Amino acid sequence: MNWTQIFLKLFGVTELFGISLGFWIAMGVCLLVVVGMNLVFWGMKPADQTKRQGK
């Protein structure tokens, strides 16, 4: 399966704003990773103060 050919048949182009489709896919993956990490880390509750101080 060739993604370039599929995209070409669907939309008629293989570039967006003069930049290759592979670049935009990579940027999209990076964006998903960053958003996912933010959702996970912002959703965590802080550790208990007594556990951090070793008491």
MDTraj code that builds the backbone (N, CA, C; nanometers):
import mdtraj as md
import numpy as np

residues = "MET ASN TRP THR GLN ILE PHE LEU LYS LEU PHE GLY VAL THR GLU LEU PHE GLY ILE SER LEU GLY PHE TRP ILE ALA MET GLY VAL CYS LEU LEU VAL VAL VAL GLY MET ASN LEU VAL PHE TRP GLY MET LYS PRO ALA ASP GLN THR LYS ARG GLN GLY LYS".split()
xyz = np.array([
    [0.0833, -0.1172, 0.0000],
    [0.0000, 0.0000, 0.0000],
    [0.0889, 0.1251, 0.0000],
    [0.0685, 0.2084, -0.0963],
    [0.1479, 0.3301, -0.1112],
    [0.0635, 0.4503, -0.0686],
    [0.0996, 0.5116, 0.0435],
    [0.0225, 0.6225, 0.0993],
    [0.0225, 0.7438, 0.0066],
    [0.1313, 0.7638, -0.0651],
    [0.1380, 0.8779, -0.1562],
    [0.0342, 0.8633, -0.2666],
    [0.0214, 0.7452, -0.3219],
    [-0.0763, 0.7222, -0.4284],
    [-0.2196, 0.7372, -0.3772],
    [-0.2447, 0.6886, -0.2561],
    [-0.3785, 0.7020, -0.1974],
    [-0.4121, 0.8506, -0.1778],
    [-0.3183, 0.9263, -0.1211],
    [-0.3401, 1.0686, -0.0982],
    [-0.3575, 1.1418, -0.2304],
    [-0.2797, 1.1016, -0.3300],
    [-0.2891, 1.1646, -0.4622],
    [-0.4254, 1.1387, -0.5248],
    [-0.4778, 1.0170, -0.5119],
    [-0.6106, 0.9864, -0.5673],
    [-0.7206, 1.0619, -0.4938],
    [-0.7063, 1.0762, -0.3611],
    [-0.8103, 1.1434, -0.2837],
    [-0.8111, 1.2947, -0.3054],
    [-0.6939, 1.3560, -0.2999],
    [-0.6864, 1.5016, -0.3009],
    [-0.6215, 1.5616, -0.4246],
    [-0.5534, 1.4821, -0.5037],
    [-0.4932, 1.5318, -0.6272],
    [-0.3575, 1.5974, -0.6114],
    [-0.3053, 1.6053, -0.4891],
    [-0.1740, 1.6648, -0.4656],
    [-0.0987, 1.5813, -0.3623],
    [0.0328, 1.5973, -0.3606],
    [0.1133, 1.5287, -0.2591],
    [0.1898, 1.6275, -0.1734],
    [0.1553, 1.7561, -0.1862],
    [0.2204, 1.8599, -0.1061],
    [0.1138, 1.9521, -0.0498],
    [0.1452, 2.0121, 0.0644],
    [0.0564, 2.1103, 0.1247],
    [0.1406, 2.2313, 0.1605],
    [0.1045, 2.3472, 0.1081],
    [0.1808, 2.4710, 0.1255],
    [0.3250, 2.4562, 0.0775],
    [0.3454, 2.3730, -0.0236],
    [0.4775, 2.3551, -0.0817],
    [0.5692, 2.2623, -0.0037],
    [0.5156, 2.1961, 0.0992],
    [0.5965, 2.1062, 0.1818],
    [0.5418, 1.9648, 0.1674],
    [0.6309, 1.8698, 0.1633],
    [0.5978, 1.7300, 0.1407],
    [0.5006, 1.6743, 0.2438],
    [0.4217, 1.5780, 0.2010],
    [0.3230, 1.5136, 0.2878],
    [0.3881, 1.4437, 0.4064],
    [0.5043, 1.3858, 0.3875],
    [0.5742, 1.3167, 0.4965],
    [0.6079, 1.4101, 0.6116],
    [0.6435, 1.5329, 0.5794],
    [0.6717, 1.6313, 0.6836],
    [0.5476, 1.6582, 0.7669],
    [0.4331, 1.6763, 0.7023],
    [0.3099, 1.7057, 0.7754],
    [0.2646, 1.5883, 0.8596],
    [0.2866, 1.4680, 0.8112],
    [0.2522, 1.3494, 0.8901],
    [0.3406, 1.3425, 1.0139],
    [0.4703, 1.3677, 0.9968],
    [0.5626, 1.3673, 1.1108],
    [0.5256, 1.4761, 1.2114],
    [0.4882, 1.5944, 1.1635],
    [0.4462, 1.7023, 1.2537],
    [0.3192, 1.6639, 1.3285],
    [0.2292, 1.5971, 1.2609],
    [0.1051, 1.5524, 1.3253],
    [0.1307, 1.4496, 1.4337],
    [0.2225, 1.3564, 1.4071],
    [0.2584, 1.2561, 1.5077],
    [0.3220, 1.3228, 1.6289],
    [0.4123, 1.4171, 1.6058],
    [0.4754, 1.4903, 1.7171],
    [0.3707, 1.5663, 1.7975],
    [0.2763, 1.6285, 1.7300],
    [0.1707, 1.7021, 1.7985],
    [0.0865, 1.6085, 1.8852],
    [0.0527, 1.4913, 1.8326],
    [-0.0247, 1.3942, 1.9105],
    [0.0516, 1.3468, 2.0334],
    [0.1815, 1.3240, 2.0192],
    [0.2634, 1.2816, 2.1324],
    [0.2681, 1.3904, 2.2394],
    [0.2887, 1.5147, 2.1976],
    [0.2959, 1.6258, 2.2933],
    [0.1625, 1.6438, 2.3656],
    [0.0530, 1.6407, 2.2927],
    [-0.0785, 1.6556, 2.3551],
    [-0.1056, 1.5392, 2.4500],
    [-0.0718, 1.4182, 2.4073],
    [-0.0914, 1.3015, 2.4946],
    [-0.0106, 1.3109, 2.6222],
    [0.1150, 1.3516, 2.6121],
    [0.1984, 1.3664, 2.7316],
    [0.1423, 1.4728, 2.8246],
    [0.0959, 1.5838, 2.7694],
    [0.0370, 1.6884, 2.8523],
    [-0.0884, 1.6386, 2.9235],
    [-0.1718, 1.5652, 2.8539],
    [-0.2921, 1.5114, 2.9173],
    [-0.2571, 1.4179, 3.0321],
    [-0.1572, 1.3329, 3.0120],
    [-0.1172, 1.2388, 3.1162],
    [-0.0572, 1.3117, 3.2353],
    [0.0386, 1.4001, 3.2115],
    [0.1094, 1.4631, 3.3221],
    [0.0249, 1.5679, 3.3942],
    [-0.0607, 1.6400, 3.3242],
    [-0.1463, 1.7369, 3.3911],
    [-0.2571, 1.6658, 3.4680],
    [-0.2869, 1.5428, 3.4305],
    [-0.3904, 1.4667, 3.5006],
    [-0.3401, 1.3974, 3.6257],
    [-0.2091, 1.3935, 3.6468],
    [-0.1536, 1.3273, 3.7654],
    [-0.1733, 1.4132, 3.8895],
    [-0.1975, 1.3464, 4.0005],
    [-0.2070, 1.4181, 4.1270],
    [-0.0676, 1.4279, 4.1867],
    [-0.0376, 1.5371, 4.2560],
    [0.0944, 1.5503, 4.3168],
    [0.1153, 1.4471, 4.4275],
    [0.2401, 1.4098, 4.4467],
    [0.2732, 1.3137, 4.5516],
    [0.2518, 1.3783, 4.6882],
    [0.2322, 1.2969, 4.7877],
    [0.2117, 1.3443, 4.9242],
    [0.3412, 1.4044, 4.9784],
    [0.3326, 1.5180, 5.0464],
    [0.4514, 1.5847, 5.1017],
    [0.5239, 1.4961, 5.2021],
    [0.4534, 1.4191, 5.2821],
    [0.5179, 1.3373, 5.3842],
    [0.6032, 1.2279, 5.3208],
    [0.5601, 1.1764, 5.2066],
    [0.6380, 1.0722, 5.1391],
    [0.7658, 1.1306, 5.0817],
    [0.7610, 1.2548, 5.0312],
    [0.8800, 1.3168, 4.9727],
    [0.9860, 1.3485, 5.0783],
    [0.9439, 1.3837, 5.1959],
    [1.0393, 1.4220, 5.3010],
    [1.0904, 1.3013, 5.3784],
    [1.0367, 1.1847, 5.3504],
    [1.0855, 1.0626, 5.4154],
    [1.0342, 1.0440, 5.5576],
    [0.9224, 1.1029, 5.5917],
    [0.8676, 1.0878, 5.7276],
    [0.7615, 0.9822, 5.7324],
])
top = md.Topology()
chain = top.add_chain()
for i, resn in enumerate(residues, 1):
    res = top.add_residue(resn, chain, resSeq=i)
    for name in ("N", "CA", "C"):
        top.add_atom(name, md.element.get_by_symbol(name[0]), res)
traj = md.Trajectory(xyz[None], top)
